[in-house]
């Protein structure tokens, strides 16, 4: 009887945790109110002249770690890998340096994220929106997000992000001792890139 009681108690505890965890994961401190989080999917070749493969992760750093497990010698500079051609019709639409409910990030850390994203090839996709974002880079509480405002999934050339994020840094940084930045640049294909503070495992 004691064993049965312990087992039932344990199951009750698990059930309670199962009810709590989804609520915690649905909140994300770095995103404005009304936005939700989606994983990123990257597609490309990870071996010389090899077939296209797809990887899914919470950030580009996460996806890169998965790629290196498949091919420890993988390099973004290798012309024979990661080559997936995406013919984008997207054009930059407008930029705001005062987005709602996005907190300031450090310019230096955002620039590090931009430098990390430069040269990343392949096709990147995410699920339908609107107001759904995937965190493509984050370090020291400074994040770069890719957000989808369409009601369908989207796929774009991964190399676009660093250019959008660089526009935000160039146009929106404070140019004072605090050296902070936040901003959001929109494309004509109804997606955008956000830059700002994020303290959720970042």
ChimeraX commands (.cxc) that place a marker at each C-alpha (Angstrom):
marker #1 position 0.00,0.00,0.00 radius 0.5
marker #1 position 2.84,2.39,0.78 radius 0.5
marker #1 position 4.41,1.68,-2.62 radius 0.5
marker #1 position 1.09,2.38,-4.34 radius 0.5
marker #1 position 0.67,5.61,-2.41 radius 0.5
marker #1 position 4.16,6.76,-3.34 radius 0.5
marker #1 position 3.51,5.90,-6.99 radius 0.5
marker #1 position 0.24,7.83,-7.07 radius 0.5
marker #1 position 1.87,10.81,-5.36 radius 0.5
marker #1 position 4.68,10.77,-7.90 radius 0.5
marker #1 position 2.23,10.67,-10.78 radius 0.5
marker #1 position 0.33,13.57,-9.28 radius 0.5
marker #1 position 3.54,15.55,-9.05 radius 0.5
marker #1 position 4.36,14.83,-12.68 radius 0.5
marker #1 position 0.87,15.87,-13.75 radius 0.5
marker #1 position 1.20,19.10,-11.79 radius 0.5
marker #1 position 4.54,19.88,-13.42 radius 0.5
marker #1 position 3.07,19.10,-16.85 radius 0.5
marker #1 position 0.43,21.75,-16.21 radius 0.5
marker #1 position 2.99,24.32,-15.10 radius 0.5
marker #1 position 5.73,23.91,-17.71 radius 0.5
marker #1 position 3.75,24.88,-20.85 radius 0.5
marker #1 position 2.71,28.14,-19.22 radius 0.5
marker #1 position 6.33,28.98,-18.41 radius 0.5
marker #1 position 7.58,28.15,-21.91 radius 0.5
marker #1 position 4.89,30.26,-23.57 radius 0.5
marker #1 position 6.31,33.43,-22.02 radius 0.5
marker #1 position 9.44,34.94,-23.49 radius 0.5
marker #1 position 10.99,37.96,-21.84 radius 0.5
marker #1 position 12.69,39.26,-25.00 radius 0.5
marker #1 position 9.61,39.58,-27.21 radius 0.5
marker #1 position 6.94,42.28,-27.05 radius 0.5
marker #1 position 3.51,41.40,-25.70 radius 0.5
marker #1 position 1.44,39.47,-28.22 radius 0.5
marker #1 position 4.38,37.74,-29.91 radius 0.5
marker #1 position 5.13,34.01,-29.69 radius 0.5
marker #1 position 8.22,31.90,-30.35 radius 0.5
marker #1 position 8.88,29.45,-33.17 radius 0.5
marker #1 position 11.89,27.30,-33.97 radius 0.5
marker #1 position 14.05,27.99,-37.01 radius 0.5
marker #1 position 14.59,25.47,-39.82 radius 0.5
marker #1 position 17.77,25.59,-41.92 radius 0.5
marker #1 position 18.17,23.61,-45.18 radius 0.5
marker #1 position 21.42,23.08,-47.05 radius 0.5
marker #1 position 24.25,20.69,-47.79 radius 0.5
marker #1 position 26.61,19.91,-44.91 radius 0.5
marker #1 position 29.05,17.72,-46.88 radius 0.5
marker #1 position 30.91,18.33,-50.12 radius 0.5
marker #1 position 28.40,18.05,-52.96 radius 0.5
marker #1 position 26.13,16.18,-50.57 radius 0.5
marker #1 position 22.33,16.14,-50.45 radius 0.5
marker #1 position 20.34,18.90,-48.83 radius 0.5
marker #1 position 19.54,18.30,-45.17 radius 0.5
marker #1 position 17.23,20.16,-42.81 radius 0.5
marker #1 position 17.91,21.04,-39.16 radius 0.5
marker #1 position 15.51,22.55,-36.66 radius 0.5
marker #1 position 16.56,24.56,-33.62 radius 0.5
marker #1 position 15.88,27.46,-31.28 radius 0.5
marker #1 position 18.65,29.62,-32.81 radius 0.5
marker #1 position 21.26,29.57,-35.54 radius 0.5
marker #1 position 23.87,28.66,-32.94 radius 0.5
marker #1 position 21.77,25.63,-32.02 radius 0.5
marker #1 position 21.47,24.57,-35.66 radius 0.5
marker #1 position 25.18,25.03,-36.28 radius 0.5
marker #1 position 25.95,22.74,-33.34 radius 0.5
marker #1 position 23.73,20.05,-34.92 radius 0.5
marker #1 position 25.47,20.47,-38.29 radius 0.5
marker #1 position 28.89,20.03,-36.70 radius 0.5
marker #1 position 27.77,16.74,-35.15 radius 0.5
marker #1 position 27.01,15.45,-38.66 radius 0.5
marker #1 position 30.16,16.92,-40.20 radius 0.5
marker #1 position 32.79,18.18,-37.71 radius 0.5
marker #1 position 34.73,19.69,-40.62 radius 0.5
marker #1 position 31.81,21.74,-41.90 radius 0.5
marker #1 position 32.68,25.33,-42.85 radius 0.5
marker #1 position 30.44,28.15,-44.08 radius 0.5
marker #1 position 33.33,29.27,-46.27 radius 0.5
marker #1 position 33.35,26.02,-48.24 radius 0.5
marker #1 position 31.82,26.70,-51.65 radius 0.5
marker #1 position 30.74,23.05,-51.92 radius 0.5
marker #1 position 28.51,23.14,-48.82 radius 0.5
marker #1 position 25.39,24.99,-47.70 radius 0.5
marker #1 position 24.54,26.01,-51.25 radius 0.5
marker #1 position 20.78,26.36,-51.60 radius 0.5
marker #1 position 19.55,29.06,-53.95 radius 0.5
marker #1 position 16.56,31.09,-52.78 radius 0.5
marker #1 position 15.13,33.57,-55.25 radius 0.5
marker #1 position 13.72,36.14,-52.87 radius 0.5
marker #1 position 11.26,38.84,-53.92 radius 0.5
marker #1 position 11.64,40.64,-50.62 radius 0.5
marker #1 position 12.61,44.30,-50.53 radius 0.5
marker #1 position 13.24,46.46,-47.48 radius 0.5
marker #1 position 10.12,48.43,-46.62 radius 0.5
marker #1 position 10.62,50.61,-43.54 radius 0.5
marker #1 position 12.58,50.80,-40.28 radius 0.5
marker #1 position 11.61,52.02,-36.83 radius 0.5
marker #1 position 13.99,52.83,-33.99 radius 0.5
marker #1 position 11.18,53.02,-31.43 radius 0.5
marker #1 position 9.38,49.66,-31.57 radius 0.5
marker #1 position 6.76,48.94,-28.94 radius 0.5
marker #1 position 7.95,47.09,-25.83 radius 0.5
marker #1 position 11.43,46.21,-27.12 radius 0.5
marker #1 position 14.14,47.03,-24.59 radius 0.5
marker #1 position 17.63,48.29,-25.34 radius 0.5
marker #1 position 20.53,45.93,-26.12 radius 0.5
marker #1 position 24.26,46.57,-26.20 radius 0.5
marker #1 position 25.52,47.72,-29.60 radius 0.5
marker #1 position 28.78,45.81,-29.20 radius 0.5
marker #1 position 26.98,42.51,-28.55 radius 0.5
marker #1 position 24.50,43.01,-31.39 radius 0.5
marker #1 position 27.38,43.76,-33.73 radius 0.5
marker #1 position 28.98,40.49,-32.65 radius 0.5
marker #1 position 25.75,38.72,-33.56 radius 0.5
marker #1 position 25.67,40.42,-36.95 radius 0.5
marker #1 position 29.28,39.43,-37.64 radius 0.5
marker #1 position 28.40,35.85,-36.67 radius 0.5
marker #1 position 25.44,35.78,-39.10 radius 0.5
marker #1 position 27.40,37.21,-42.02 radius 0.5
marker #1 position 28.29,34.58,-44.58 radius 0.5
marker #1 position 25.67,32.12,-43.37 radius 0.5
marker #1 position 24.28,30.45,-46.48 radius 0.5
marker #1 position 21.30,28.21,-47.09 radius 0.5
marker #1 position 17.53,28.42,-46.87 radius 0.5
marker #1 position 15.89,29.43,-43.60 radius 0.5
marker #1 position 12.22,28.91,-42.85 radius 0.5
marker #1 position 9.77,29.28,-40.01 radius 0.5
marker #1 position 6.12,28.53,-39.30 radius 0.5
marker #1 position 3.07,30.72,-39.91 radius 0.5
marker #1 position 2.31,33.89,-38.00 radius 0.5
marker #1 position 1.32,36.53,-37.50 radius 0.5
marker #1 position 3.62,37.84,-34.75 radius 0.5
marker #1 position 5.67,34.67,-34.59 radius 0.5
marker #1 position 9.43,35.02,-34.17 radius 0.5
marker #1 position 12.51,32.84,-34.08 radius 0.5
marker #1 position 15.64,34.01,-32.28 radius 0.5
marker #1 position 18.44,33.78,-34.83 radius 0.5
marker #1 position 21.22,35.07,-32.59 radius 0.5
marker #1 position 21.57,35.89,-28.90 radius 0.5
marker #1 position 24.45,36.50,-26.50 radius 0.5
marker #1 position 24.92,38.55,-23.34 radius 0.5
marker #1 position 21.21,39.42,-23.31 radius 0.5
marker #1 position 21.35,41.03,-26.77 radius 0.5
marker #1 position 19.18,39.33,-29.39 radius 0.5
marker #1 position 18.37,39.39,-33.09 radius 0.5
marker #1 position 14.94,38.04,-34.05 radius 0.5
marker #1 position 13.34,37.08,-37.37 radius 0.5
marker #1 position 9.55,37.52,-37.23 radius 0.5
marker #1 position 6.75,36.35,-39.49 radius 0.5
marker #1 position 3.55,38.39,-39.85 radius 0.5
marker #1 position 2.07,36.16,-42.57 radius 0.5
marker #1 position -0.58,33.52,-41.95 radius 0.5
marker #1 position 1.62,30.98,-43.77 radius 0.5
marker #1 position 5.15,29.62,-43.44 radius 0.5
marker #1 position 8.00,31.57,-45.01 radius 0.5
marker #1 position 11.39,30.66,-46.51 radius 0.5
marker #1 position 14.19,33.12,-47.21 radius 0.5
marker #1 position 17.91,33.31,-47.88 radius 0.5
marker #1 position 19.63,33.23,-44.47 radius 0.5
marker #1 position 22.16,35.85,-45.58 radius 0.5
marker #1 position 19.50,38.60,-45.50 radius 0.5
marker #1 position 19.35,38.89,-41.71 radius 0.5
marker #1 position 22.78,40.38,-41.09 radius 0.5
marker #1 position 22.02,43.17,-43.57 radius 0.5
marker #1 position 18.71,44.05,-41.89 radius 0.5
marker #1 position 20.25,43.96,-38.41 radius 0.5
marker #1 position 23.15,46.13,-39.57 radius 0.5
marker #1 position 20.66,48.74,-40.84 radius 0.5
marker #1 position 19.14,48.85,-37.35 radius 0.5
marker #1 position 22.52,49.31,-35.67 radius 0.5
marker #1 position 23.55,52.01,-38.14 radius 0.5
marker #1 position 20.29,53.94,-37.82 radius 0.5
marker #1 position 19.16,53.36,-34.24 radius 0.5
marker #1 position 22.15,53.20,-31.88 radius 0.5
marker #1 position 22.32,55.91,-29.22 radius 0.5
marker #1 position 25.84,57.23,-30.04 radius 0.5
marker #1 position 26.45,58.03,-26.38 radius 0.5
marker #1 position 28.27,56.47,-23.45 radius 0.5
marker #1 position 25.56,53.85,-22.99 radius 0.5
marker #1 position 26.01,52.57,-26.58 radius 0.5
marker #1 position 22.58,50.92,-26.79 radius 0.5
marker #1 position 20.36,49.92,-29.68 radius 0.5
marker #1 position 16.87,48.64,-30.42 radius 0.5
marker #1 position 14.85,48.61,-33.61 radius 0.5
marker #1 position 12.80,46.75,-36.17 radius 0.5
marker #1 position 13.12,46.66,-39.97 radius 0.5
marker #1 position 10.30,45.37,-42.16 radius 0.5
marker #1 position 10.32,43.70,-45.56 radius 0.5
marker #1 position 7.73,43.90,-48.31 radius 0.5
marker #1 position 7.10,40.15,-47.84 radius 0.5
marker #1 position 5.51,40.83,-44.46 radius 0.5
marker #1 position 8.35,39.67,-42.23 radius 0.5
marker #1 position 10.78,41.71,-40.14 radius 0.5
marker #1 position 13.99,41.63,-38.14 radius 0.5
marker #1 position 14.03,42.89,-34.53 radius 0.5
marker #1 position 17.00,43.85,-32.38 radius 0.5
marker #1 position 16.78,44.28,-28.62 radius 0.5
marker #1 position 17.27,43.03,-25.07 radius 0.5
marker #1 position 16.54,39.40,-24.16 radius 0.5
marker #1 position 17.26,37.80,-20.79 radius 0.5
marker #1 position 15.68,34.40,-21.54 radius 0.5
marker #1 position 18.66,31.98,-21.63 radius 0.5
marker #1 position 20.60,34.50,-23.68 radius 0.5
marker link #1:1,2 radius 0.2
marker link #1:2,3 radius 0.2
marker link #1:3,4 radius 0.2
marker link #1:4,5 radius 0.2
marker link #1:5,6 radius 0.2
marker link #1:6,7 radius 0.2
marker link #1:7,8 radius 0.2
marker link #1:8,9 radius 0.2
marker link #1:9,10 radius 0.2
marker link #1:10,11 radius 0.2
marker link #1:11,12 radius 0.2
marker link #1:12,13 radius 0.2
marker link #1:13,14 radius 0.2
marker link #1:14,15 radius 0.2
marker link #1:15,16 radius 0.2
marker link #1:16,17 radius 0.2
marker link #1:17,18 radius 0.2
marker link #1:18,19 radius 0.2
marker link #1:19,20 radius 0.2
marker link #1:20,21 radius 0.2
marker link #1:21,22 radius 0.2
marker link #1:22,23 radius 0.2
marker link #1:23,24 radius 0.2
marker link #1:24,25 radius 0.2
marker link #1:25,26 radius 0.2
marker link #1:26,27 radius 0.2
marker link #1:27,28 radius 0.2
marker link #1:28,29 radius 0.2
marker link #1:29,30 radius 0.2
marker link #1:30,31 radius 0.2
marker link #1:31,32 radius 0.2
marker link #1:32,33 radius 0.2
marker link #1:33,34 radius 0.2
marker link #1:34,35 radius 0.2
marker link #1:35,36 radius 0.2
marker link #1:36,37 radius 0.2
marker link #1:37,38 radius 0.2
marker link #1:38,39 radius 0.2
marker link #1:39,40 radius 0.2
marker link #1:40,41 radius 0.2
marker link #1:41,42 radius 0.2
marker link #1:42,43 radius 0.2
marker link #1:43,44 radius 0.2
marker link #1:44,45 radius 0.2
marker link #1:45,46 radius 0.2
marker link #1:46,47 radius 0.2
marker link #1:47,48 radius 0.2
marker link #1:48,49 radius 0.2
marker link #1:49,50 radius 0.2
marker link #1:50,51 radius 0.2
marker link #1:51,52 radius 0.2
marker link #1:52,53 radius 0.2
marker link #1:53,54 radius 0.2
marker link #1:54,55 radius 0.2
marker link #1:55,56 radius 0.2
marker link #1:56,57 radius 0.2
marker link #1:57,58 radius 0.2
marker link #1:58,59 radius 0.2
marker link #1:59,60 radius 0.2
marker link #1:60,61 radius 0.2
marker link #1:61,62 radius 0.2
marker link #1:62,63 radius 0.2
marker link #1:63,64 radius 0.2
marker link #1:64,65 radius 0.2
marker link #1:65,66 radius 0.2
marker link #1:66,67 radius 0.2
marker link #1:67,68 radius 0.2
marker link #1:68,69 radius 0.2
marker link #1:69,70 radius 0.2
marker link #1:70,71 radius 0.2
marker link #1:71,72 radius 0.2
marker link #1:72,73 radius 0.2
marker link #1:73,74 radius 0.2
marker link #1:74,75 radius 0.2
marker link #1:75,76 radius 0.2
marker link #1:76,77 radius 0.2
marker link #1:77,78 radius 0.2
marker link #1:78,79 radius 0.2
marker link #1:79,80 radius 0.2
marker link #1:80,81 radius 0.2
marker link #1:81,82 radius 0.2
marker link #1:82,83 radius 0.2
marker link #1:83,84 radius 0.2
marker link #1:84,85 radius 0.2
marker link #1:85,86 radius 0.2
marker link #1:86,87 radius 0.2
marker link #1:87,88 radius 0.2
marker link #1:88,89 radius 0.2
marker link #1:89,90 radius 0.2
marker link #1:90,91 radius 0.2
marker link #1:91,92 radius 0.2
marker link #1:92,93 radius 0.2
marker link #1:93,94 radius 0.2
marker link #1:94,95 radius 0.2
marker link #1:95,96 radius 0.2
marker link #1:96,97 radius 0.2
marker link #1:97,98 radius 0.2
marker link #1:98,99 radius 0.2
marker link #1:99,100 radius 0.2
marker link #1:100,101 radius 0.2
marker link #1:101,102 radius 0.2
marker link #1:102,103 radius 0.2
marker link #1:103,104 radius 0.2
marker link #1:104,105 radius 0.2
marker link #1:105,106 radius 0.2
marker link #1:106,107 radius 0.2
marker link #1:107,108 radius 0.2
marker link #1:108,109 radius 0.2
marker link #1:109,110 radius 0.2
marker link #1:110,111 radius 0.2
marker link #1:111,112 radius 0.2
marker link #1:112,113 radius 0.2
marker link #1:113,114 radius 0.2
marker link #1:114,115 radius 0.2
marker link #1:115,116 radius 0.2
marker link #1:116,117 radius 0.2
marker link #1:117,118 radius 0.2
marker link #1:118,119 radius 0.2
marker link #1:119,120 radius 0.2
marker link #1:120,121 radius 0.2
marker link #1:121,122 radius 0.2
marker link #1:122,123 radius 0.2
marker link #1:123,124 radius 0.2
marker link #1:124,125 radius 0.2
marker link #1:125,126 radius 0.2
marker link #1:126,127 radius 0.2
marker link #1:127,128 radius 0.2
marker link #1:128,129 radius 0.2
marker link #1:129,130 radius 0.2
marker link #1:130,131 radius 0.2
marker link #1:131,132 radius 0.2
marker link #1:132,133 radius 0.2
marker link #1:133,134 radius 0.2
marker link #1:134,135 radius 0.2
marker link #1:135,136 radius 0.2
marker link #1:136,137 radius 0.2
marker link #1:137,138 radius 0.2
marker link #1:138,139 radius 0.2
marker link #1:139,140 radius 0.2
marker link #1:140,141 radius 0.2
marker link #1:141,142 radius 0.2
marker link #1:142,143 radius 0.2
marker link #1:143,144 radius 0.2
marker link #1:144,145 radius 0.2
marker link #1:145,146 radius 0.2
marker link #1:146,147 radius 0.2
marker link #1:147,148 radius 0.2
marker link #1:148,149 radius 0.2
marker link #1:149,150 radius 0.2
marker link #1:150,151 radius 0.2
marker link #1:151,152 radius 0.2
marker link #1:152,153 radius 0.2
marker link #1:153,154 radius 0.2
marker link #1:154,155 radius 0.2
marker link #1:155,156 radius 0.2
marker link #1:156,157 radius 0.2
marker link #1:157,158 radius 0.2
marker link #1:158,159 radius 0.2
marker link #1:159,160 radius 0.2
marker link #1:160,161 radius 0.2
marker link #1:161,162 radius 0.2
marker link #1:162,163 radius 0.2
marker link #1:163,164 radius 0.2
marker link #1:164,165 radius 0.2
marker link #1:165,166 radius 0.2
marker link #1:166,167 radius 0.2
marker link #1:167,168 radius 0.2
marker link #1:168,169 radius 0.2
marker link #1:169,170 radius 0.2
marker link #1:170,171 radius 0.2
marker link #1:171,172 radius 0.2
marker link #1:172,173 radius 0.2
marker link #1:173,174 radius 0.2
marker link #1:174,175 radius 0.2
marker link #1:175,176 radius 0.2
marker link #1:176,177 radius 0.2
marker link #1:177,178 radius 0.2
marker link #1:178,179 radius 0.2
marker link #1:179,180 radius 0.2
marker link #1:180,181 radius 0.2
marker link #1:181,182 radius 0.2
marker link #1:182,183 radius 0.2
marker link #1:183,184 radius 0.2
marker link #1:184,185 radius 0.2
marker link #1:185,186 radius 0.2
marker link #1:186,187 radius 0.2
marker link #1:187,188 radius 0.2
marker link #1:188,189 radius 0.2
marker link #1:189,190 radius 0.2
marker link #1:190,191 radius 0.2
marker link #1:191,192 radius 0.2
marker link #1:192,193 radius 0.2
marker link #1:193,194 radius 0.2
marker link #1:194,195 radius 0.2
marker link #1:195,196 radius 0.2
marker link #1:196,197 radius 0.2
marker link #1:197,198 radius 0.2
marker link #1:198,199 radius 0.2
marker link #1:199,200 radius 0.2
marker link #1:200,201 radius 0.2
marker link #1:201,202 radius 0.2
view
